[in-house]
């Protein structure tokens, strides 16, 4: 496998912009871990961190590393250069980030999340009904991209007849995260259209809330403080796009690995549906949906004898850390029965009672993904429901190009671009 190739210590940083790296970054990850665990990428003016415990250490050190690019009290008007508008991701480690996170975080765990679980069953069944009689399905367009956005729009309490419109907005918002100017322009237009659509709903539900998620977000408060209308809009855009795309790609990636990487373990999942949870965990380690996060230093930091200056840009390659042979045995093997990985619910600390390391895919610490539980539940439940209704599942084509990151022109996360499978209705 290409992951085992040793390409040596000479890394040309232009490789990070190549289609080759988008398709298969793992040989470069290994070279980084082995020869340059803190790589000074002079071409992009940044430093690259690739080993598991180094990535973990940066996540844990909020004094030295900040997610935000701009100073919270500076002249930059937050949200003006982001396709989501004002959103929690731009505020870094600031008090404003903590305020916004504390207001909404409780909506995505515990009983408040459990209230929406029957909706996942219902939406999954409706999506499956669309193709169950065809004996085949293209997973990325007909299933994985359909379930999460329809679940989120229903959680928000939006009209069901407009679900298709929300799927379209989601796709444009995600594409707008890339570097292509035309994609961003279309993404901003989709954002503005969505904001015009939900603005009267936000104002109404702030006064007369129901049990839907949009109402809960509108009236959630900490010490009497609520989100403004514009902040609610930005959070809905973030939830629809980033939250939806994470789950969309997670579902597709799991099916790809079971169909093409480990068909023997597909049989395990058929016989024991509870293994979907472990399949999700191993997917998030082996080839996670998100491979990189950005930080900037707040002061000079030394890692592996490299001095990173204050305000230096730092890329954390989660995909590289998750394949670190210093932490995981046979890291280039996809194995849902892996014994050296914490299987099960993630937590913010990244520390588990079983003493095993967890995957890095949701981050760790202050910026740990708020939607981690929803992504896991949606992925496992929807896949289990699909498996209940089909039998003799098999890939339609013998060969597959594999999982890839999208073109740098358009945004989005790693997944197969297309994934056809055939089945017999159960």
LUMLUM-935119 format. One record per residue (C-alpha): residue in one letter; x, y, z. Coordinates in steps of 0.1 Angstrom, whole numbers. Example, Ala and Ser with C-alpha at 12.3 -4.5 7.8 and 13.67 -1.06 7.14 Angstrom:
BEGIN
PT code  east north    up
PT    A   123   -45    78
PT    S   137   -11    71
//
This chain:
BEGIN
PT code  east north    up
PT    X     0     0     0
PT    X    12    36    -7
PT    X    10    44    30
PT    X    40    22    37
PT    X    63    39    11
PT    X    92    58    26
PT    X    97    89     4
PT    X   127   101    25
PT    X   135   134    43
PT    X   133   158    13
PT    X    98   173    13
PT    X    89   199   -13
PT    X    62   220     3
PT    X    45   226   -30
PT    X    33   190   -27
PT    X     6   202    -2
PT    X   -12   219   -31
PT    X   -11   190   -55
PT    X   -38   166   -66
PT    X   -15   138   -55
PT    X   -16   150   -19
PT    X   -54   155   -20
PT    X   -58   119   -31
PT    X   -32   102    -9
PT    X   -15   123    18
PT    X    -3    94    39
PT    X    32    89    24
PT    X    39   126    31
PT    X    24   123    66
PT    X    48    94    73
PT    X    78   114    60
PT    X    68   144    82
PT    X    64   122   113
PT    X    97   104   107
PT    X   120   132    96
PT    X   103   166   102
PT    X    78   163   132
PT    X    78   201   132
PT    X    82   211    96
PT    X    89   247    86
PT    X    70   251    54
PT    X    87   282    39
PT    X    66   282     8
PT    X    33   287    27
PT    X    50   305    56
PT    X    38   280    83
PT    X    48   252   105
PT    X    34   216   102
PT    X    28   193   132
PT    X    23   156   124
PT    X    29   133   154
PT    X     0   123   176
PT    X    12   136   210
PT    X    24   168   195
PT    X   -10   175   180
PT    X   -26   166   213
PT    X    -2   190   231
PT    X   -11   219   208
PT    X   -48   212   213
PT    X   -43   213   251
PT    X   -22   245   252
PT    X   -45   274   247
PT    X   -20   298   262
PT    X     4   293   234
PT    X   -19   285   204
PT    X   -50   303   193
PT    X   -75   292   167
PT    X   -85   328   158
PT    X   -67   348   132
PT    X   -78   382   143
PT    X   -76   399   176
PT    X  -110   401   193
PT    X  -106   438   201
PT    X   -90   448   168
PT    X  -104   466   137
PT    X  -115   434   119
PT    X  -153   430   117
PT    X  -159   394   124
PT    X  -178   375    98
PT    X  -172   399    69
PT    X  -148   375    52
PT    X  -164   342    60
PT    X  -191   324    40
PT    X  -209   316    72
PT    X  -209   352    84
PT    X  -202   358   121
PT    X  -196   324   137
PT    X  -180   308   166
PT    X  -150   295   147
PT    X  -136   330   140
PT    X  -134   341   176
PT    X  -105   318   186
PT    X   -98   315   223
PT    X  -115   348   232
PT    X  -142   355   258
PT    X  -166   359   229
PT    X  -159   323   217
PT    X  -166   310   253
PT    X  -198   331   255
PT    X  -212   318   223
PT    X  -201   282   229
PT    X  -215   282   264
PT    X  -249   294   252
PT    X  -254   267   226
PT    X  -232   237   236
PT    X  -258   221   258
PT    X  -283   217   230
PT    X  -262   189   214
PT    X  -257   165   243
PT    X  -278   145   267
PT    X  -315   145   268
PT    X  -318   175   245
PT    X  -301   155   218
PT    X  -320   124   226
PT    X  -352   142   220
PT    X  -343   143   183
PT    X  -333   107   179
PT    X  -367    95   166
PT    X  -363   121   138
PT    X  -331   103   126
PT    X  -351    71   122
PT    X  -379    88   104
PT    X  -357   107    79
PT    X  -334    77    73
PT    X  -365    56    64
PT    X  -378    83    40
PT    X  -345    87    22
PT    X  -341    49    19
PT    X  -377    46     5
PT    X  -365    67   -25
PT    X  -341    40   -38
PT    X  -349     7   -20
PT    X  -368    -7   -50
PT    X  -339     1   -75
PT    X  -315   -25   -61
PT    X  -287    -1   -62
PT    X  -277    33   -47
PT    X  -251    60   -53
PT    X  -244    66   -16
PT    X  -229   101   -17
PT    X  -258   118   -36
PT    X  -287    95   -26
PT    X  -280    87    10
PT    X  -251   102    29
PT    X  -257   138    17
PT    X  -294   136    21
PT    X  -299   123    57
PT    X  -279   148    78
PT    X  -292   180    61
PT    X  -328   168    63
PT    X  -323   158    99
PT    X  -308   192   108
PT    X  -335   212    89
PT    X  -362   192   108
PT    X  -344   196   141
PT    X  -345   234   134
PT    X  -382   231   128
PT    X  -381   244    92
PT    X  -409   235    68
PT    X  -405   201    54
PT    X  -415   212    19
PT    X  -383   233    18
PT    X  -359   205    26
PT    X  -346   203   -10
PT    X  -338   240    -9
PT    X  -317   235    23
PT    X  -298   207     6
PT    X  -289   230   -22
PT    X  -279   258     2
PT    X  -257   234    21
PT    X  -238   223   -10
PT    X  -232   259   -21
PT    X  -220   269    14
PT    X  -195   240    16
PT    X  -181   248   -19
PT    X  -177   284    -8
PT    X  -152   274    18
PT    X  -125   267    -9
PT    X  -102   291   -26
PT    X  -122   296   -58
PT    X  -137   331   -60
PT    X  -167   320   -79
PT    X  -175   293   -53
PT    X  -173   318   -25
PT    X  -196   342   -44
PT    X  -222   315   -48
PT    X  -218   305   -12
PT    X  -223   340     1
PT    X  -254   343   -21
PT    X  -268   310    -7
PT    X  -260   323    28
PT    X  -278   355    22
PT    X  -308   337     7
PT    X  -309   314    37
PT    X  -307   343    61
PT    X  -336   361    44
PT    X  -355   329    47
PT    X  -349   323    84
PT    X  -348   359    97
PT    X  -386   362   104
PT    X  -385   327   120
PT    X  -357   337   144
PT    X  -376   369   154
PT    X  -409   350   159
PT    X  -394   321   178
PT    X  -374   344   200
PT    X  -408   357   212
PT    X  -428   325   210
PT    X  -404   296   212
PT    X  -414   260   205
PT    X  -395   227   211
PT    X  -375   229   179
PT    X  -338   235   179
PT    X  -340   269   163
PT    X  -363   280   192
PT    X  -339   265   217
PT    X  -310   284   202
PT    X  -329   316   201
PT    X  -338   316   238
PT    X  -307   298   252
PT    X  -289   320   276
PT    X  -260   322   300
PT    X  -263   348   329
PT    X  -292   364   310
PT    X  -272   367   278
PT    X  -286   354   245
PT    X  -273   353   209
PT    X  -282   382   187
PT    X  -302   376   156
PT    X  -270   379   134
PT    X  -252   354   157
PT    X  -281   329   154
PT    X  -279   332   116
PT    X  -242   326   116
PT    X  -246   296   139
PT    X  -274   281   117
PT    X  -251   284    86
PT    X  -223   267   105
PT    X  -246   240   118
PT    X  -261   233    83
PT    X  -228   233    64
PT    X  -200   222    87
PT    X  -222   199   109
PT    X  -240   185    79
PT    X  -209   179    58
PT    X  -191   161    87
PT    X  -218   136    91
PT    X  -224   133    53
PT    X  -187   124    47
PT    X  -185   101    78
PT    X  -213    79    65
PT    X  -198    77    30
PT    X  -163    70    43
PT    X  -175    41    66
PT    X  -193    24    37
PT    X  -163    28    14
PT    X  -140    11    39
PT    X  -164   -17    45
PT    X  -171   -23     8
PT    X  -135   -20    -5
PT    X  -110   -20    24
PT    X  -124   -46    48
PT    X  -153   -65    32
PT    X  -146   -92    59
PT    X  -156   -67    85
PT    X  -187   -57    66
PT    X  -199   -92    75
PT    X  -191   -85   111
PT    X  -213   -53   110
PT    X  -241   -72    93
PT    X  -241   -98   120
PT    X  -236   -72   149
PT    X  -251   -38   140
PT    X  -238   -24   173
PT    X  -204   -24   156
PT    X  -214     7   136
PT    X  -202    27   166
PT    X  -167    11   164
PT    X  -167    15   126
PT    X  -173    52   131
PT    X  -145    55   156
PT    X  -120    36   134
PT    X  -130    57   104
PT    X  -123    89   124
PT    X   -88    75   131
PT    X   -79    58    98
PT    X   -90    85    74
PT    X  -110   112    92
PT    X  -134   135    76
PT    X  -113   165    86
PT    X   -75   161    83
PT    X   -62   195    94
PT    X   -68   223   118
PT    X   -51   257   120
PT    X   -36   276   149
PT    X   -14   306   154
PT    X    11   310   181
PT    X     6   337   208
PT    X    43   336   217
PT    X    75   318   207
PT    X    72   281   210
PT    X    98   253   206
PT    X    88   220   192
PT    X   114   194   183
PT    X   141   221   183
PT    X   122   242   158
PT    X   114   277   171
PT    X    80   289   159
PT    X    78   327   162
PT    X    49   346   178
PT    X    19   348   155
PT    X    33   319   134
PT    X     8   299   115
PT    X     6   262   125
PT    X   -11   234   107
PT    X   -21   204   128
PT    X   -24   173   106
PT    X   -49   152   125
PT    X   -48   126    97
PT    X   -10   122   102
PT    X   -13   120   140
PT    X   -40    93   137
PT    X   -16    71   117
PT    X    13    76   141
PT    X    30    42   146
PT    X    44    55   179
PT    X     8    53   192
PT    X   -11    27   172
PT    X    -1    -7   161
PT    X    -4   -13   123
PT    X   -18    22   119
PT    X   -23    17    81
PT    X   -48   -11    86
PT    X   -84    -3    90
PT    X   -97   -25   118
PT    X  -130   -19   136
PT    X  -119   -45   162
PT    X   -88   -25   171
PT    X   -77   -29   207
PT    X   -53     0   210
PT    X   -79    27   203
PT    X  -106    41   226
PT    X  -138    29   211
PT    X  -170    47   220
PT    X  -180    82   230
PT    X  -154   109   227
PT    X  -148   136   253
PT    X  -133   171   254
PT    X  -102   161   274
PT    X   -91   134   251
PT    X   -84   112   282
PT    X  -102    80   288
PT    X  -106    56   317
PT    X   -95    27   296
PT    X   -62    44   292
PT    X   -63    41   254
PT    X   -58    71   231
PT    X   -87    84   211
PT    X   -88    96   176
PT    X   -80   133   169
PT    X  -108   138   144
PT    X  -130   160   167
PT    X  -101   180   182
PT    X   -94   182   219
PT    X   -98   209   245
PT    X  -115   243   241
PT    X  -124   238   205
PT    X  -136   202   208
PT    X  -164   197   182
PT    X  -198   205   198
PT    X  -216   183   174
PT    X  -195   152   181
PT    X  -224   132   197
PT    X  -249   142   169
PT    X  -225   131   142
PT    X  -218    98   158
PT    X  -255    91   165
PT    X  -267   101   130
PT    X  -240    81   113
PT    X  -245    49   133
PT    X  -283    50   133
PT    X  -288    59    97
PT    X  -264    31    86
PT    X  -280     6   108
PT    X  -314    14    94
PT    X  -301    10    59
PT    X  -285   -23    67
PT    X  -319   -36    81
PT    X  -336   -30    48
PT    X  -310   -46    24
PT    X  -292   -79    20
PT    X  -264   -92    -1
PT    X  -249   -58    -3
PT    X  -219   -55   -26
PT    X  -199   -28   -45
PT    X  -213   -22   -80
PT    X  -178   -18   -95
PT    X  -148   -40   -87
PT    X  -124   -10   -86
PT    X  -127    24   -69
PT    X  -104    54   -69
PT    X  -108    58   -31
PT    X  -113    86    -7
PT    X  -100   120   -16
PT    X  -101   156    -5
PT    X  -120   179   -28
PT    X  -102   204   -52
PT    X   -87   233   -33
PT    X  -110   255   -54
PT    X  -140   243   -35
PT    X  -145   235     1
PT    X  -156   203    18
PT    X  -142   173    36
PT    X  -126   140    26
PT    X  -148   114    11
PT    X  -153    93   -20
PT    X  -166   114   -48
PT    X  -190    86   -58
PT    X  -198    53   -42
PT    X  -221    28   -60
PT    X  -234    -3   -43
PT    X  -259   -30   -52
PT    X  -282   -49   -29
PT    X  -313   -71   -26
PT    X  -342   -56    -7
PT    X  -346   -74    26
//
